[in-house]
Amino acid sequence: MLKEAKAAYPHECCGLLVGNSNDYGKEIHEVYPVENKNKVRAADRYEIDSKEFDRIDREATKKGWNITGIYHSHPDHPAEPSEFDKDCACVWAEYSYIIISVKNGVDDDLRCWRYDTEKPGVGEEEIKVNRRNFKIGLLLMGLSFTAYFIVPGIYFLPLTSKVKASSALVSYFCISWGLMGLGICFAGKEGYELLKGQVLMGFYRKMIGKKK
C-alpha cells in the first residue's frame, strides 16, 4: 500500500482489502491495488470501478474470504478522513478504511478508520502487522547459532575420529548454515521492510522535524 501511495503521488491511490473477520477483529490476507477512476479530482478524490470491485469480490469468495475494507492515500494531507471519506464510511459501515498520508512523495503516516453504528461517527481502529515470516526467520537463525555451538560436542562422543570429523563437517555446513540460509530467506524481505519503514523512516522524520 505504501509503494502504491508513493507511486501515485501527487494523486490519490486506492485499493481493496481482502480477508475475513473473527472475534478479534479483521485479518487482511491480500491487498488489491485498483486504478483511481476519478481523473478530474485525482488529487483529493478516489473512485473504484464497480467492475473491478465485483471481479475482486469474486476472487475473494473463491478463496473463502471477502472484501473487508478500502485503502486510499492523502497527498500532502493527514491520514484522517475527509468529509467525503466520512460519507463513504456511513454508506459502507462494515468496511475498514485505511488512509495513507504522503508528504512530498514520502509516506508519513498510516491510520485506519471505521464508522461506528452504536455511537454514529468515524472512529479509529488499531492496526497490527503480523510479521509471521520474520519471526520464523529469527527462530531459524537462532537455531543455526545453537547448532553451531553444539557441533564441537560431537568430538566427545564415543565415535571414531573419521566419523566425528565427517559428522561435524555435515552438521556445520548442512545444519548450521542450512538453518541460517532458511532464516535469511524467511526474515530477509520483512526484516528489510521493517528496518526501512520503522527505523530509517522514523529517523528521517525525526531529523526533518528538528529542521522545521
C-alpha positions as CSV (number, residue, x, y, z in Angstrom):
1,M,0.0,0.0,0.0
2,L,2.8,2.4,0.8
3,K,4.5,1.7,-2.5
4,E,1.2,2.4,-4.4
5,A,0.7,5.6,-2.4
6,K,4.2,6.9,-3.1
7,A,4.0,5.9,-6.8
8,A,0.6,7.7,-7.3
9,Y,1.8,10.9,-5.6
10,P,0.7,13.7,-6.0
11,H,-2.6,11.9,-6.8
12,E,-4.6,9.6,-4.6
13,C,-4.2,5.8,-5.0
14,C,-6.8,3.3,-3.9
15,G,-7.4,-0.4,-3.4
16,L,-9.3,-3.1,-1.7
17,L,-8.5,-5.1,1.5
18,V,-9.4,-8.8,1.3
19,G,-9.6,-11.2,4.3
20,N,-12.0,-12.3,6.9
21,S,-13.4,-11.3,10.3
22,N,-13.1,-13.1,13.6
23,D,-13.7,-12.5,17.3
24,Y,-10.5,-10.4,17.5
25,G,-11.3,-8.1,14.5
26,K,-10.4,-8.3,10.9
27,E,-7.5,-10.2,9.4
28,I,-6.3,-8.9,6.0
29,H,-4.7,-11.6,3.8
30,E,-4.3,-9.7,0.5
31,V,-4.3,-6.2,-0.8
32,Y,-5.6,-5.4,-4.3
33,P,-4.5,-2.0,-5.8
34,V,-7.0,-0.6,-8.3
35,E,-7.0,2.3,-10.7
36,N,-8.4,5.6,-9.4
37,K,-11.1,6.3,-11.9
38,N,-11.6,9.9,-10.8
39,K,-9.2,11.7,-13.2
40,V,-10.8,15.1,-12.7
41,R,-10.1,15.3,-8.9
42,A,-7.4,12.7,-8.5
43,A,-5.5,14.9,-6.1
44,D,-8.3,14.7,-3.4
45,R,-10.8,12.1,-4.6
46,Y,-10.8,8.4,-5.4
47,E,-13.2,6.2,-7.3
48,I,-13.2,2.5,-7.7
49,D,-14.6,0.9,-10.8
50,S,-17.6,-1.3,-10.0
51,K,-16.5,-3.9,-12.4
52,E,-13.1,-4.2,-10.7
53,F,-14.9,-4.3,-7.3
54,D,-17.0,-7.2,-8.5
55,R,-14.1,-9.1,-10.0
56,I,-12.0,-8.8,-6.8
57,D,-15.1,-9.8,-4.7
58,R,-15.5,-13.0,-6.8
59,E,-11.8,-13.8,-6.4
60,A,-12.0,-13.3,-2.7
61,T,-15.1,-15.5,-2.5
62,K,-13.3,-18.4,-4.3
63,K,-10.7,-18.3,-1.5
64,G,-13.3,-18.2,1.3
65,W,-12.6,-14.6,2.0
66,N,-14.4,-11.3,1.4
67,I,-13.7,-7.6,0.9
68,T,-13.2,-6.2,4.4
69,G,-12.1,-2.6,3.6
70,I,-10.7,0.0,1.3
71,Y,-7.5,1.9,1.4
72,H,-6.5,5.2,-0.3
73,S,-3.9,7.9,0.1
74,H,-4.0,11.6,1.1
75,P,-1.3,13.5,-0.8
76,D,0.1,16.3,1.4
77,H,-2.7,15.8,3.9
78,P,-3.1,14.0,7.3
79,A,-4.2,10.3,7.4
80,E,-7.6,11.4,8.7
81,P,-10.9,11.0,7.0
82,S,-12.2,14.0,5.0
83,E,-16.0,14.8,4.8
84,F,-16.1,12.7,1.6
85,D,-14.4,9.8,3.4
86,K,-16.9,10.0,6.3
87,D,-19.8,10.0,3.9
88,C,-18.4,6.8,2.3
89,A,-17.9,5.2,5.7
90,C,-21.5,5.9,6.6
91,V,-22.8,4.1,3.5
92,W,-20.5,1.0,3.8
93,A,-20.2,0.9,7.6
94,E,-19.0,-2.7,7.6
95,Y,-15.7,-1.7,5.9
96,S,-12.5,-0.5,7.5
97,Y,-10.8,2.4,5.8
98,I,-7.0,2.7,5.7
99,I,-5.7,6.2,4.9
100,I,-2.0,6.8,4.0
101,S,-0.6,10.2,4.3
102,V,2.1,11.0,1.7
103,K,4.0,14.3,2.1
104,N,6.5,15.4,-0.6
105,G,6.4,11.9,-2.1
106,V,7.3,10.1,1.3
107,D,4.8,8.1,3.3
108,D,4.3,10.0,6.5
109,D,1.5,8.1,8.4
110,L,-0.9,5.3,8.1
111,R,-4.1,5.0,10.1
112,C,-7.4,3.0,9.9
113,W,-10.9,4.2,10.4
114,R,-14.4,2.8,10.6
115,Y,-17.9,4.1,11.0
116,D,-19.3,3.3,14.5
117,T,-23.0,2.4,14.3
118,E,-23.5,2.4,18.1
119,K,-22.3,6.0,18.5
120,P,-22.6,7.4,15.0
121,G,-19.3,8.8,13.8
122,V,-16.0,7.7,12.4
123,G,-13.6,6.2,15.0
124,E,-10.0,4.9,14.7
125,E,-9.2,1.2,14.5
126,E,-5.9,-0.3,15.7
127,I,-3.6,-1.8,13.1
128,K,-1.4,-4.8,14.0
129,V,1.1,-6.2,11.5
130,N,1.7,-9.9,11.8
131,R,5.3,-10.4,10.7
132,R,5.0,-14.2,10.8
133,N,7.8,-14.9,8.3
134,F,10.1,-12.5,10.1
135,K,9.5,-14.4,13.4
136,I,10.1,-17.8,11.8
137,G,13.3,-16.4,10.2
138,L,14.6,-15.2,13.6
139,L,13.8,-18.6,15.1
140,L,15.7,-20.5,12.4
141,M,18.7,-18.2,12.7
142,G,18.7,-18.7,16.5
143,L,18.7,-22.5,15.9
144,S,21.5,-22.0,13.5
145,F,23.7,-20.4,16.2
146,T,22.7,-23.1,18.6
147,A,23.7,-25.9,16.2
148,Y,27.0,-24.1,15.6
149,F,27.9,-24.2,19.3
150,I,26.7,-27.7,19.7
151,V,28.8,-29.2,16.9
152,P,32.1,-29.3,19.0
153,G,30.2,-31.7,21.3
154,I,30.4,-34.4,18.6
155,Y,34.1,-34.8,19.5
156,F,33.2,-36.0,23.0
157,L,31.0,-38.9,21.6
158,P,32.3,-42.4,21.6
159,L,33.0,-42.5,17.8
160,T,36.0,-42.9,15.6
161,S,37.9,-39.9,14.6
162,K,36.8,-40.2,11.0
163,V,33.1,-40.4,11.9
164,K,33.5,-37.5,14.3
165,A,35.1,-35.3,11.6
166,S,32.6,-36.2,8.9
167,S,29.7,-35.7,11.4
168,A,31.0,-32.3,12.5
169,L,31.5,-31.2,8.9
170,V,28.0,-32.3,7.8
171,S,26.5,-30.7,10.9
172,Y,28.4,-27.4,10.5
173,F,27.7,-26.9,6.8
174,C,24.3,-28.6,6.3
175,I,22.5,-28.0,9.6
176,S,24.0,-24.8,10.9
177,W,24.4,-22.9,7.6
178,G,21.3,-24.5,6.2
179,L,19.2,-23.2,9.0
180,M,20.9,-19.8,8.6
181,G,20.1,-19.7,4.9
182,L,16.4,-20.6,5.6
183,G,16.2,-18.0,8.3
184,I,17.5,-15.3,6.0
185,C,15.1,-16.4,3.3
186,F,12.1,-16.1,5.7
187,A,13.2,-12.9,7.5
188,G,15.0,-11.1,4.8
189,K,12.2,-9.2,3.0
190,E,10.1,-8.4,6.1
191,G,13.2,-7.5,8.0
192,Y,14.3,-5.1,5.3
193,E,10.8,-3.5,5.2
194,L,10.8,-3.3,9.0
195,L,14.2,-1.6,9.1
196,K,13.3,0.7,6.2
197,G,9.8,1.6,7.3
198,Q,10.1,2.0,11.0
199,V,13.7,2.5,11.9
200,L,15.2,4.5,9.0
201,M,12.0,6.4,8.1
202,G,11.4,7.2,11.8
203,F,14.9,8.7,12.0
204,Y,14.3,10.6,8.8
205,R,11.1,12.1,10.1
206,K,12.7,13.0,13.4
207,M,15.5,14.8,11.6
208,I,13.0,16.7,9.3
209,G,11.1,17.6,12.4
210,K,14.2,19.1,14.0
211,K,15.0,21.1,10.9
212,K,11.5,22.6,10.9
